[in-house]
């Protein structure tokens, strides 16, 4: 499944009402670790096509970032049936992200 851009207009539909699990990446353009994890998420997306990945730019979507108490980025959340079931912050390797998803 393709990586989608999350925003206030589509977050409910794409994340909260999604049928399967959704990995949400809160990030910013100026954040070096966010740029590094973007490449890892592309690999995860290719390896797990059933997983929806949604990237939310905290600079553009401050209200969403505040709603989910984003204090550090990158900040990854796994949602299932509209609920946060796991969260982690900072750069993670592909293996760590896959384990993080599997634990959710």
LUMBAZA-42945 format. One record per atom (N, C-alpha, C, O): residue in three letters; atom name; x, y, z. Coordinates in nm, 2 decimals, decimal comma. Layout:
> type_atom_east_north_up
> ala_CA_X_Y_Z
...
END
This chain:
> type_atom_east_north_up
> unk_N_0,08_-0,12_0,00
> unk_CA_0,00_0,00_0,00
> unk_C_0,09_0,12_0,00
> unk_O_0,19_0,13_0,06
> unk_N_0,05_0,22_-0,07
> unk_CA_0,13_0,35_-0,08
> unk_C_0,13_0,42_0,05
> unk_O_0,04_0,41_0,13
> unk_N_0,23_0,50_0,07
> unk_CA_0,24_0,59_0,19
> unk_C_0,15_0,71_0,15
> unk_O_0,17_0,77_0,05
> unk_N_0,06_0,75_0,25
> unk_CA_-0,02_0,86_0,22
> unk_C_0,01_0,98_0,31
> unk_O_0,07_0,96_0,41
> unk_N_-0,03_1,10_0,26
> unk_CA_0,00_1,22_0,34
> unk_C_-0,13_1,24_0,43
> unk_O_-0,24_1,26_0,38
> unk_N_-0,11_1,24_0,56
> unk_CA_-0,22_1,26_0,65
> unk_C_-0,23_1,41_0,68
> unk_O_-0,14_1,48_0,70
> unk_N_-0,36_1,45_0,70
> unk_CA_-0,39_1,59_0,74
> unk_C_-0,52_1,59_0,81
> unk_O_-0,59_1,48_0,83
> unk_N_-0,56_1,70_0,86
> unk_CA_-0,69_1,71_0,94
> unk_C_-0,81_1,67_0,86
> unk_O_-0,91_1,62_0,92
> unk_N_-0,81_1,69_0,73
> unk_CA_-0,92_1,65_0,64
> unk_C_-0,94_1,50_0,62
> unk_O_-1,05_1,45_0,61
> unk_N_-0,83_1,43_0,62
> unk_CA_-0,84_1,28_0,59
> unk_C_-0,80_1,19_0,70
> unk_O_-0,81_1,07_0,69
> unk_N_-0,76_1,25_0,82
> unk_CA_-0,71_1,16_0,92
> unk_C_-0,82_1,06_0,98
> unk_O_-0,79_0,95_1,00
> unk_N_-0,94_1,11_0,99
> unk_CA_-1,04_1,02_1,04
> unk_C_-1,07_0,91_0,95
> unk_O_-1,08_0,79_0,99
> unk_N_-1,08_0,94_0,82
> unk_CA_-1,11_0,84_0,72
> unk_C_-0,99_0,74_0,70
> unk_O_-1,01_0,62_0,70
> unk_N_-0,87_0,80_0,68
> unk_CA_-0,75_0,71_0,65
> unk_C_-0,70_0,64_0,77
> unk_O_-0,64_0,53_0,76
> unk_N_-0,71_0,69_0,89
> unk_CA_-0,65_0,63_1,01
> unk_C_-0,75_0,58_1,11
> unk_O_-0,75_0,46_1,14
> unk_N_-0,84_0,66_1,16
> unk_CA_-0,93_0,62_1,26
> unk_C_-1,04_0,52_1,22
> unk_O_-1,08_0,44_1,30
> unk_N_-1,08_0,53_1,09
> unk_CA_-1,18_0,44_1,04
> unk_C_-1,12_0,33_0,95
> unk_O_-1,20_0,26_0,88
> unk_N_-0,99_0,32_0,95
> unk_CA_-0,93_0,22_0,86
> unk_C_-0,96_0,08_0,90
> unk_O_-0,98_0,05_1,02
> unk_N_-0,97_-0,01_0,81
> unk_CA_-1,00_-0,15_0,84
> unk_C_-0,89_-0,22_0,91
> unk_O_-0,91_-0,30_1,00
> unk_N_-0,77_-0,20_0,86
> unk_CA_-0,65_-0,27_0,92
> unk_C_-0,56_-0,17_1,00
> unk_O_-0,60_-0,06_1,02
> unk_N_-0,45_-0,22_1,04
> unk_CA_-0,35_-0,14_1,12
> unk_C_-0,30_-0,02_1,03
> unk_O_-0,28_-0,04_0,91
> unk_N_-0,27_0,09_1,10
> unk_CA_-0,21_0,20_1,03
> unk_C_-0,09_0,25_1,11
> unk_O_-0,10_0,27_1,23
> unk_N_0,02_0,27_1,05
> unk_CA_0,14_0,33_1,11
> unk_C_0,14_0,48_1,07
> unk_O_0,14_0,51_0,95
> unk_N_0,14_0,56_1,17
> unk_CA_0,14_0,71_1,15
> unk_C_0,27_0,76_1,19
> unk_O_0,32_0,74_1,30
> unk_N_0,34_0,84_1,10
> unk_CA_0,47_0,90_1,12
> unk_C_0,45_1,05_1,13
> unk_O_0,42_1,11_1,03
> unk_N_0,47_1,10_1,25
> unk_CA_0,47_1,25_1,27
> unk_C_0,61_1,30_1,25
> unk_O_0,70_1,25_1,31
> unk_N_0,63_1,39_1,15
> unk_CA_0,76_1,43_1,11
> unk_C_0,76_1,58_1,08
> unk_O_0,66_1,64_1,08
> unk_N_0,88_1,63_1,04
> unk_CA_0,90_1,77_0,99
> unk_C_1,01_1,77_0,89
> unk_O_1,10_1,69_0,89
> unk_N_1,00_1,86_0,80
> unk_CA_1,10_1,87_0,69
> unk_C_1,24_1,90_0,74
> unk_O_1,33_1,85_0,68
> unk_N_1,25_1,98_0,85
> unk_CA_1,38_2,02_0,90
> unk_C_1,45_1,91_0,98
> unk_O_1,56_1,93_1,02
> unk_N_1,38_1,81_1,01
> unk_CA_1,43_1,70_1,10
> unk_C_1,51_1,60_1,03
> unk_O_1,46_1,52_0,95
> unk_N_1,64_1,59_1,06
> unk_CA_1,73_1,49_1,00
> unk_C_1,69_1,35_1,02
> unk_O_1,68_1,27_0,92
> unk_N_1,66_1,31_1,14
> unk_CA_1,62_1,17_1,17
> unk_C_1,48_1,14_1,09
> unk_O_1,46_1,02_1,06
> unk_N_1,40_1,24_1,08
> unk_CA_1,27_1,22_1,00
> unk_C_1,30_1,18_0,86
> unk_O_1,24_1,10_0,80
> unk_N_1,40_1,25_0,80
> unk_CA_1,44_1,22_0,66
> unk_C_1,50_1,08_0,65
> unk_O_1,47_1,01_0,55
> unk_N_1,57_1,04_0,75
> unk_CA_1,63_0,91_0,75
> unk_C_1,53_0,80_0,76
> unk_O_1,53_0,70_0,69
> unk_N_1,43_0,82_0,85
> unk_CA_1,33_0,72_0,87
> unk_C_1,23_0,71_0,75
> unk_O_1,17_0,61_0,73
> unk_N_1,22_0,82_0,67
> unk_CA_1,13_0,82_0,56
> unk_C_1,18_0,70_0,46
> unk_O_1,09_0,63_0,40
> unk_N_1,31_0,69_0,44
> unk_CA_1,36_0,58_0,35
> unk_C_1,33_0,45_0,41
> unk_O_1,30_0,35_0,34
> unk_N_1,34_0,43_0,54
> unk_CA_1,31_0,31_0,61
> unk_C_1,16_0,27_0,59
> unk_O_1,12_0,16_0,57
> unk_N_1,07_0,37_0,61
> unk_CA_0,93_0,35_0,59
> unk_C_0,89_0,31_0,45
> unk_O_0,80_0,23_0,43
> unk_N_0,97_0,36_0,35
> unk_CA_0,94_0,31_0,21
> unk_C_0,98_0,16_0,20
> unk_O_0,90_0,09_0,13
> unk_N_1,08_0,12_0,27
> unk_CA_1,12_-0,03_0,27
> unk_C_1,01_-0,11_0,34
> unk_O_0,97_-0,22_0,29
> unk_N_0,96_-0,06_0,45
> unk_CA_0,86_-0,13_0,53
> unk_C_0,73_-0,14_0,45
> unk_O_0,67_-0,24_0,44
> unk_N_0,70_-0,03_0,38
> unk_CA_0,58_-0,03_0,29
> unk_C_0,59_-0,14_0,18
> unk_O_0,49_-0,20_0,15
> unk_N_0,71_-0,15_0,12
> unk_CA_0,73_-0,25_0,02
> unk_C_0,72_-0,39_0,07
> unk_O_0,67_-0,48_0,01
> unk_N_0,77_-0,41_0,20
> unk_CA_0,77_-0,54_0,26
> unk_C_0,64_-0,58_0,32
> unk_O_0,60_-0,70_0,33
> unk_N_0,56_-0,48_0,36
> unk_CA_0,43_-0,51_0,42
> unk_C_0,32_-0,43_0,35
> unk_O_0,27_-0,33_0,40
> unk_N_0,28_-0,48_0,23
> unk_CA_0,19_-0,41_0,15
> unk_C_0,05_-0,40_0,21
> unk_O_-0,03_-0,31_0,17
> unk_N_0,02_-0,48_0,31
> unk_CA_-0,11_-0,48_0,37
> unk_C_-0,12_-0,36_0,48
> unk_O_-0,23_-0,33_0,53
> unk_N_0,00_-0,31_0,51
> unk_CA_0,00_-0,20_0,62
> unk_C_-0,01_-0,07_0,55
> unk_O_0,06_-0,03_0,46
> unk_N_-0,10_0,01_0,61
> unk_CA_-0,12_0,15_0,56
> unk_C_-0,02_0,24_0,64
> unk_O_-0,01_0,22_0,77
> unk_N_0,05_0,32_0,58
> unk_CA_0,14_0,42_0,64
> unk_C_0,10_0,56_0,61
> unk_O_0,08_0,59_0,49
> unk_N_0,08_0,64_0,71
> unk_CA_0,04_0,77_0,69
> unk_C_0,14_0,87_0,75
> unk_O_0,17_0,85_0,87
> unk_N_0,19_0,96_0,68
> unk_CA_0,29_1,06_0,72
> unk_C_0,22_1,19_0,75
> unk_O_0,15_1,25_0,66
> unk_N_0,23_1,25_0,87
> unk_CA_0,17_1,37_0,91
> unk_C_0,29_1,48_0,94
> unk_O_0,37_1,46_1,03
> unk_N_0,29_1,58_0,86
> unk_CA_0,39_1,69_0,87
> unk_C_0,34_1,78_0,99
> unk_O_0,24_1,84_0,98
> unk_N_0,42_1,78_1,10
> unk_CA_0,38_1,85_1,22
> unk_C_0,38_2,00_1,19
> unk_O_0,31_2,08_1,26
> unk_N_0,46_2,05_1,10
> unk_CA_0,46_2,19_1,06
> unk_C_0,33_2,24_1,00
> unk_O_0,29_2,35_1,01
> unk_N_0,27_2,15_0,92
> unk_CA_0,15_2,18_0,85
> unk_C_0,02_2,14_0,93
> unk_O_-0,08_2,19_0,92
> unk_N_0,04_2,04_1,02
> unk_CA_-0,07_1,99_1,10
> unk_C_-0,05_1,99_1,25
> unk_O_-0,05_1,89_1,32
> unk_N_-0,03_2,11_1,30
> unk_CA_0,00_2,13_1,44
> unk_C_-0,11_2,08_1,53
> unk_O_-0,08_2,03_1,64
> unk_N_-0,24_2,10_1,49
> unk_CA_-0,35_2,05_1,58
> unk_C_-0,34_1,90_1,59
> unk_O_-0,37_1,85_1,70
> unk_N_-0,32_1,83_1,49
> unk_CA_-0,31_1,68_1,50
> unk_C_-0,19_1,64_1,59
> unk_O_-0,20_1,55_1,67
> unk_N_-0,08_1,71_1,57
> unk_CA_0,04_1,68_1,65
> unk_C_0,01_1,71_1,80
> unk_O_0,05_1,63_1,89
> unk_N_-0,06_1,82_1,83
> unk_CA_-0,10_1,85_1,97
> unk_C_-0,20_1,74_2,02
> unk_O_-0,19_1,70_2,14
> unk_N_-0,29_1,70_1,94
> unk_CA_-0,39_1,61_1,98
> unk_C_-0,33_1,47_2,02
> unk_O_-0,38_1,41_2,12
> unk_N_-0,22_1,43_1,96
> unk_CA_-0,16_1,31_1,99
> unk_C_-0,03_1,33_2,08
> unk_O_0,05_1,24_2,09
> unk_N_-0,02_1,45_2,13
> unk_CA_0,09_1,48_2,23
> unk_C_0,23_1,46_2,17
> unk_O_0,31_1,40_2,24
> unk_N_0,25_1,50_2,05
> unk_CA_0,38_1,48_1,98
> unk_C_0,48_1,58_2,04
> unk_O_0,46_1,71_2,02
> unk_N_0,58_1,54_2,11
> unk_CA_0,68_1,62_2,17
> unk_C_0,81_1,61_2,10
> unk_O_0,89_1,70_2,10
> unk_N_0,84_1,49_2,05
> unk_CA_0,96_1,47_1,98
> unk_C_0,93_1,40_1,85
> unk_O_0,83_1,33_1,83
> unk_N_1,01_1,43_1,75
> unk_CA_0,99_1,36_1,62
> unk_C_1,12_1,30_1,57
> unk_O_1,23_1,34_1,61
> unk_N_1,12_1,20_1,49
> unk_CA_1,00_1,13_1,44
> unk_C_0,92_1,06_1,56
> unk_O_0,98_1,01_1,65
> unk_N_0,79_1,06_1,55
> unk_CA_0,70_1,00_1,65
> unk_C_0,61_0,90_1,57
> unk_O_0,53_0,95_1,49
> unk_N_0,62_0,77_1,60
> unk_CA_0,55_0,67_1,53
> unk_C_0,44_0,62_1,62
> unk_O_0,46_0,58_1,73
> unk_N_0,32_0,61_1,56
> unk_CA_0,20_0,55_1,63
> unk_C_0,15_0,44_1,55
> unk_O_0,14_0,45_1,43
> unk_N_0,10_0,33_1,61
> unk_CA_0,03_0,23_1,54
> unk_C_-0,12_0,24_1,59
> unk_O_-0,15_0,23_1,71
> unk_N_-0,21_0,25_1,49
> unk_CA_-0,35_0,26_1,52
> unk_C_-0,42_0,13_1,48
> unk_O_-0,39_0,07_1,37
> unk_N_-0,51_0,08_1,56
> unk_CA_-0,59_-0,04_1,52
> unk_C_-0,73_0,00_1,57
> unk_O_-0,76_0,03_1,68
> unk_N_-0,83_-0,01_1,47
> unk_CA_-0,97_0,03_1,50
> unk_C_-0,98_0,16_1,57
> unk_O_-1,06_0,18_1,66
> unk_N_-0,90_0,26_1,52
> unk_CA_-0,91_0,40_1,57
> unk_C_-0,84_0,43_1,70
> unk_O_-0,85_0,54_1,75
> unk_N_-0,78_0,33_1,76
> unk_CA_-0,71_0,34_1,89
> unk_C_-0,56_0,33_1,87
> unk_O_-0,51_0,25_1,79
> unk_N_-0,48_0,41_1,95
> unk_CA_-0,34_0,40_1,95
> unk_C_-0,30_0,27_2,03
> unk_O_-0,34_0,26_2,15
> unk_N_-0,23_0,18_1,97
> unk_CA_-0,19_0,05_2,04
> unk_C_-0,04_0,04_2,06
> unk_O_0,00_-0,04_2,14
> unk_N_0,03_0,13_2,00
> unk_CA_0,18_0,13_2,03
> unk_C_0,24_0,26_1,98
> unk_O_0,19_0,32_1,89
> unk_N_0,34_0,31_2,05
> unk_CA_0,41_0,43_2,00
> unk_C_0,56_0,43_2,04
> unk_O_0,60_0,36_2,13
> unk_N_0,63_0,50_1,95
> unk_CA_0,78_0,50_1,97
> unk_C_0,83_0,63_1,91
> unk_O_0,77_0,69_1,82
> unk_N_0,94_0,68_1,96
> unk_CA_0,99_0,80_1,91
> unk_C_1,14_0,79_1,87
> unk_O_1,21_0,70_1,92
> unk_N_1,19_0,87_1,78
> unk_CA_1,32_0,87_1,74
> unk_C_1,34_0,78_1,62
> unk_O_1,26_0,70_1,58
> unk_N_1,46_0,79_1,56
> unk_CA_1,50_0,70_1,44
> unk_C_1,50_0,56_1,48
> unk_O_1,55_0,52_1,59
> unk_N_1,44_0,47_1,40
> unk_CA_1,44_0,33_1,42
> unk_C_1,48_0,26_1,29
> unk_O_1,46_0,31_1,18
> unk_N_1,55_0,15_1,30
> unk_CA_1,59_0,07_1,19
> unk_C_1,46_0,00_1,13
> unk_O_1,36_-0,01_1,20
> unk_N_1,47_-0,06_1,01
> unk_CA_1,36_-0,13_0,96
> unk_C_1,32_-0,25_1,05
> unk_O_1,20_-0,27_1,07
> unk_N_1,42_-0,32_1,10
> unk_CA_1,39_-0,44_1,19
> unk_C_1,32_-0,39_1,31
> unk_O_1,22_-0,46_1,36
> unk_N_1,36_-0,28_1,37
> unk_CA_1,29_-0,23_1,49
> unk_C_1,15_-0,18_1,46
> unk_O_1,06_-0,20_1,54
> unk_N_1,13_-0,12_1,34
> unk_CA_0,99_-0,08_1,31
> unk_C_0,90_-0,20_1,28
> unk_O_0,79_-0,20_1,33
> unk_N_0,96_-0,30_1,22
> unk_CA_0,87_-0,42_1,19
> unk_C_0,84_-0,49_1,33
> unk_O_0,73_-0,53_1,34
> unk_N_0,93_-0,49_1,42
> unk_CA_0,91_-0,55_1,55
> unk_C_0,80_-0,47_1,62
> unk_O_0,71_-0,52_1,69
> unk_N_0,82_-0,34_1,62
> unk_CA_0,72_-0,24_1,68
> unk_C_0,58_-0,26_1,63
> unk_O_0,49_-0,26_1,70
> unk_N_0,57_-0,28_1,50
> unk_CA_0,44_-0,31_1,43
> unk_C_0,38_-0,44_1,48
> unk_O_0,26_-0,45_1,52
> unk_N_0,47_-0,54_1,48
> unk_CA_0,42_-0,68_1,52
> unk_C_0,38_-0,68_1,67
> unk_O_0,29_-0,76_1,70
> unk_N_0,44_-0,60_1,75
> unk_CA_0,40_-0,60_1,90
> unk_C_0,27_-0,53_1,92
> unk_O_0,21_-0,56_2,02
> unk_N_0,22_-0,45_1,82
> unk_CA_0,10_-0,38_1,84
> unk_C_-0,02_-0,47_1,84
> unk_O_-0,14_-0,42_1,85
END
